[in-house]
Amino acid sequence: MGPFERHLTWWVLACIAVGTGLGYVFPSASAALGAMEIARVNLPVAVLVWLMIIPMLLKIDYGAMREVGRHWRGMGVTLFVNWAVKPFSMALLAWVFIRHVFAPYLPAAQLDSYVAGLILLAAAPCTAMVFVWSNLCDGEPEFTLGQVALNDLIMLFAFAPIVALLLGISSITVPWSTLLLSVALYIVVPVVIAGLLRRWLLRRGGEVALQSTLKRLGPVSMAALLLMLVLLFAFQGRQIVEQPLIIAMLAVPILIQVYFNSGLAYWLNRRLGVAHCVAGPSALIGASNFFELSVATAVAVFGVHSGAALATVVGVLVEVPVMLTVVRIVNSSKGWYAAGAANRPS
């Protein structure tokens, strides 16, 4: 990573502070940006999501799914935690904390919306930032690529049904048309565009042309990420400044979710004798979220100033510093991990 990526945490915190300040000082401007919608899709958010994730998706070679066979134990843990545990455990945590423990201290009219935002946050595995986390823990690059590719394909078909199921269980009505539109805009279209562009670049100039394009688009993707953070926190600036206790309460289930899922995946990989370089990224993708999709969907379904949008934005606020602590735990526990994994079948 270059110096910019190495100091990403500070850039993210700076953008959060700037966005929150702008939203608090200039609420009418953020409201005007929030009102720029077509079919309930916020146009500034949509543009920034595309600029952010298409260059990142361009890195993904879906042929890397051949790693499913070579690292089938690690891949199995990844899929189990991401799709059979993570969304449902977050729904449970949201029910416990938002509807019961913290309910007397939260706005009653927003309880359903907060729960919906937390579910949206957990229903999509991380696509982009997991490459950063994997690099920081010396993860196996091909495995990381393979698990991201497989999760992206599963997400095409599973995200909307799982969200609809869990929101239905929570007695929250979600318009299917809006949910499917979000899936099409923020998963299907970027995946198709990135896949076609990758194929065209490889045919035109091979790996050299692809790497050259990725190098040029890298700053675009990072700039879009930082601008999106400014925009999202501007939308919620007044709430964040005036109601910091709500932010802290929303962060509690997210924090528990991160450590629970990463710990479960890490432990399962150790029990199965998986190499540490595979267990690291397997645990990290289970702990992090595709927050770009969750935020965009929350904005489309519930609105830019909704409790759901605020909950997903809190996920962004929490993710970077908390994931760095998970990386530190993974790195510092290599000896413990190796002692247990060595006694398991390879």
N, C-alpha and C positions, 0 to 999 in steps of 0.2 A: 504494500500500500504506500501511496505517496504521503507527503506531510499533511495534506488536506484530510485524507481519510483517517490518518492516525489521530487527528484532533477532532474527529466527527462529533464526539460528545459535546465539546464546547460550542461547535457551530450549531448543533441542535438546540442546546440550552439558550444560546443567543437568539435564535429565531423564535423560540417559545416566548422569551422575554419581550422581544420586539413586537410579535404578533399580539400578545396579551395587552401590552401597552397601547398599541394602535387601536385595538378593539375597545379599550376602555376610554381612551381620549376622543376617538372619532367613531362613535357607535353608528352614526348615520351612514358613514362610508361603508362600514362592514355590512350594514343592513342592505345597502344598495347592491353590493357584490353578492350577498346571499339571495337577493331577489332575481338575479340573472339566471332564470331557469327556462328550460323547454321540456315539457312532459315530465315535470318534477325532477329533472336532472340539472344540477347546478353546473353551468358551463365552465366557470373558472376552475372548479374542482376537477371536472371531467378532462379538461385540456391538460392540467398539471399531472393527473394520474397517468394519462397516456404518455406524456413526455418523460415521466419518471420510470414507468415499468416496461415500456417497449424496448428501450436500450438494454435493460437488464434481462428481459426475456430473450433478446437476441443472442445472449451468451449460451442459451440452453440448446444442447444437441439432444433431441429426443431419442436419438440412437443410443444415448447413454443409459437408457433403461435396460440395456443388457446387463448392467451392474446389479439388477434385481436378482439374477441367478448367482452371481459371484459372492454377493454380500446378502444372501437371503435372510439371515437371522436379523441383521441390523435393519434391513428394509422392512421386515415383518414387524419389528418393534416400532419403527417410525409410523407405519400405517395404523397399527393398533392404537398407539397413543393419540395420533392426530385425528383419527376418525371414529374410534370406538370409545375413547375416554374423554378427550379434551372438550368437545362441545357440550357433552352431557354433564361433566363435572362442573363446568362453568355455569350451566343452567341451575345446577343444584346450589352452587355457591351464591349465585345471584338471588335465588329464592330464599336462602338462609339469611343473607346479610341485608339485601335491599328490601325484601318484603317483611322481614321480621326484626332482626337485630337493630338495623339503622332506620327502620320505617318511621318511628316517631320524630326523627330529626330531619327527614327529607320531605320535600314538597309532595303531598299526596297525589297531586295530579300528574306527577312525572314518574311515579314508581314503575309503571309498566314500560315507559320509555327507557328508563335506566336499565331495566332487565333486558330489554330488546337490544340495546347497544352492547351490553356485555356478551350476549349470545352471538351477535354479529362478529364481535372481536375474536371470539374463540373458534368460530366455525370455519375459518380459512387459515391453513398453515402458511407460514412465512415463505415468500418466494425470493425476495431480493436480499434482505439484510442477512439471511442465513449464510450467504457466501462470505460476508464479513466475519460473522461469528466463527464459522468453520476455519477460516484462515487464521484467526487469533488462537485457536486451540490445535493447530497443526492437523486439521481434519483431512481425511482422504478426499482429494478433489473430485475424483470420478464418482465416488459414492455420494458426495454432496450434490453433484450435478444430477445423478440418477434419481435421488430421492425427491429433488425439486421437480424434475420432469414428471415423475410418476404422480406426485401430489397435484401438480397443475392439471394433468389429465383427469384425475379423479374429481378435482374441484369443478370441472366443467359440468359434471353430472350430479355431484353430491351436495354442493353448497346450498342451492336453493331448497331442495327437499329437506335437508337437515335443519336449516333455519326455519322453514315453515312448520316443521314438526315441533321443534322446541318452542317456538313462539305460540303455536297452537296449544301445547301442553301448558304454557304459562298464561293461556287465555288472552293472548294479544292478537288482534286481527291484523293481518298483513295483506295488502293487495298483491296477489300473485303476479299481475301484469308488471307492477313496478319492480318486484323482486327479480323477475326473469329479465326485465330490461337492464337492471344493474349487472346481472351475470353476463348478459350479452355484451354490454358496453365495456365492462372492466375485466372480464376474463376472456370471453370468446374472441372478440375483435382484436385485442392486443396480442393474444397467442397466435391468431391467424396472420396478422400483419408481420409480427416478428418472425414467424416461420417462413413466410414467403420471402421476406427481405433477406433472411439468412441464406435461403436456398439460392436466391438470385446473386448474392455477393459471392458465394462459393463457386457458382458456375462462371461468374464473370472474372474473378481474380483469385480464387482459391482462398486458403487460410490467410494469406497476406492481406487481401482485400477486406476480409472479415475483421481481422485484428485492427487494421487501420481505421475502419469505420467505428469499431467499438471504442477505440482511443479517442476519436473525435466526439462521439456521442456521450462518453462518460461524464464530462463536465455538464452537459445538458441535463442528464438524468439527475445528477447531484443538485444542480441549481433548481430543478423542478421540485425535488424533495424539500429543499430548504424553503422555497417560496410557498409550497403547500403548507408547511408547518406554520409559517407566518400567517397565511390565510385562515387556516383552521383555528388557530388560537385567537385571531382577530374576531372570528365569528363568536367565540365564547369568552372574549376578554372581560366583559362586565361581570359575567357569572363567576369567572375564576377569581377576580379581584374581590368581589363582594361576598362570595360564598366559598371561601377556601375549605371549610369543613366538609362541604359536599365532595370536593375533589379528593380529600383524604379518605372519605368513606367509600367512594367508588374505587379508589386504588386498592383497598383491602382485598376484595376477591380477586383482583387481577394479580396482585403480588402472590397470594396463596396459589393461584393457578400456575404461575410461572415456575415456582419452586417445586410444586407437586408434580407437574408433568415432566419437567426436566429431570427431577430425581427419580421418578418412576422409570422413564426411558433409560436413564444411565444405569440404574440397578438391574433392569431386565437384560440389558446388553451384557453386563458383567456376569449375570447368572448363566447366560447363554454362551459365554466364552468369546464374545466378539472383541476384535482388536480395538484398542483405545482410539485410534485414528478414525474409526467408524462410529464408535459409541458417542464421541464428542459431538459431531454434527447431528447424529440421530437424536440426542438429548436436546440440543439447542433448537432444532426445528420444532420440536414438540413444545418448547417453552415460548417461542416467539410467534407473532401473528402477521398476517398479510393485512396490515393496518390500512394500507391504501384502499383496498377493496371494502373493508368494514366501514371506514369513514365515508366513502363515497356512497355506499348502500344506505347507511344511516341517514345521510343527507337527503338522498333521493326518496326514501320511504317515509321518513319522519320530519324532515326539514332541518335547515342549518342551525336553528336555535333550539332544537329539541334536546331532551334529556338523553336520547339515544346517541345523538351526535356528540354531546358532551362526554358520555361514557367512552366512546371510541377515541376521542381526543385525549382523555386521561390515559388510555392505553398507550398512545404515542408518547405521552409525557413520562410514563413509567418505563417503557420498553428499553431505551438505550442504556440508562444507568443500571437497571436491574439485570439486563442481559450481560453486561460487563462483569457483574458479580458472579453470574452463572459460569461465564468463561473462566474466571479466576478459580472457582471451585473445581471445575473440570481439569484445569491445568495443575492445580496443587494436589489433586488426589490421584495422580497417575500411578504412584507406587501402590496405594491401596487397591486401585482398580486392577493393576497387573497381577497382584497377589491372588485375587479372587478369580480373574478370568483365566489364569494359567491352569487352574484345576478343572476347567470345563472343557467339553469337546470343541475342537476347532472347526 
